[in-house]
Amino acid sequence: MSHTCRIELDGTSYDFPVVEGTENELAIDISKLRDTTGYITLDDGYGNTGSCKSAITYIDGDAGILRYRGIPIETLAEHSSFIEAAWLVIFGKLQTPADRDRFSDLLTENSAMPLSMRKHFDAFPPNAHPMAILSAMINTLSVHEPQADTHNEAAMEVVAARLLSKVRTIAAASYKSSIDQAIMHPRYDLKYVDNFLHMMFSQPYHEYHPTPEVSRALNLFLLLHADHEQNCSTSTVRMVASSQANMYASCAAGVCALWGPLHGGANVAVIEMLEEIKRRDIPVKEYVRKVKDKEDGVKLMGFGHRVYKNFDPRSKILREAAEKVLAQTGGDPLLDIAYELADAALNDDYFIERKLYPNVDFYSGMILRAIGIPTNMFTVMFAIGRMPGWIANWKEIHDDPKSRIYRPRQIYIGDTDGQWVPRDQRG
């Protein structure tokens, strides 16, 4: 197979290298296009642009494949935990028993916030969005716990554990502050997910004890969100990291990017859609008709995906988890509507032809709702889950001696002869 691609511009032919990934993905390396030809490419939204080479996550959207470091997501969901998957994503290998014990100790040791950080929560208004608090407090960590040198794996372990552990403590504290309840200290005898649930739902006079089904469901939710290639927030983390910003600043930027409703807020939109159908007592068939007829304001949320063109492998896993946790917690009338809506769409040619199938957001909101997570915390939960991927992408840039600051080009379409007018002459 040829390792160059010939492009003809203005009657002149140019040869550019073809890069082939380990999964046979092909890309034309145009890094010298402007120097060679005077042209740049224009790709609004970067839908056809490979912004980097990465060894972290592989997605085949046509075949519905998602792998972390080469391991299928289905295998990890069946046999692994969120923290084990996080280690795999960040360090590129499976944990040994010694790795597991050491990293677990680091997570435990770093779970508490510095006492001085707690004062910051008092400065936020009661209605402050938890994502605003999360981003601000992650940045604040860099002041209270400056990042050590991370050029060796032992130091990187400490910094990664510090951020992974404290992000859940900050998230739970932001929730407690928003409902005017006492902030709960982490417990050193609980695993990662159970400790988070303790900090979310325990009170000084009442300890919360999650069921195995709830713990397993939340573990799956976090594991399935641990990384997802070069999405909006991860690309933002890499953009900030390319300037050699520290891990805290880079991941805080990822939180801000995730906050947008087109990215991290999708599962909230699903719950709002299901609640509207229930509140207005709209028959599912009628709602589907409205979606197909493109009536104003009627959208099918949680279906289809920009990357996956066949099915979202994460949605199948979460549907089973949703069934189990809701059976244990007493059910939810919204789940019946969700199932009816999914079945209606999966058997309708309109949706089949457009490849609109339930995605991960369709079921993740149901799981969080069943656990008792309020909707304004849904995106925070996404951020906790995605933290390993952000850390791994920051590390990949940090470890690359050839890494350069990101600097996209643009096509200027503004005025070409703007004139200065003195202030006293402006109408």
Secondary structure, DSSP 8 states (H G I E B T S, - for coil): --SEEEEEETTEEEEEEEEE-TT--EEE--TTHHHHHS-----GGGTT------SSEEEETTTTEEEETTEEHHHHHHH--HHHHHHHHHHSS---HHHHHHHHHHHHHT-S--HHHHHHHTTS-TT--HHHHHHHHHHHHHHHS-----SSHHHHHHHHHHHHHHHHHHHHHHHHHHTT-------TTS-HHHHHHHHHH-BTTB-----HHHHHHHHHHHHHTS--SS-HHHHHHHHHHTTT--HHHHHHHHHHHHTSTTTTTHHHHHHHHHHHHHHTT--HHHHHHHHHTT-TT---TTB--SS-SS--HHHHHHHHHHHHHHHHHT--HHHHHHHHHHHHHHT-HHHHHTT--B-HHHHHHHHHHHHT--GGGHHHHHHHHHHHHHHHHHHHHHH-TT-----------S-SS-----GGG--
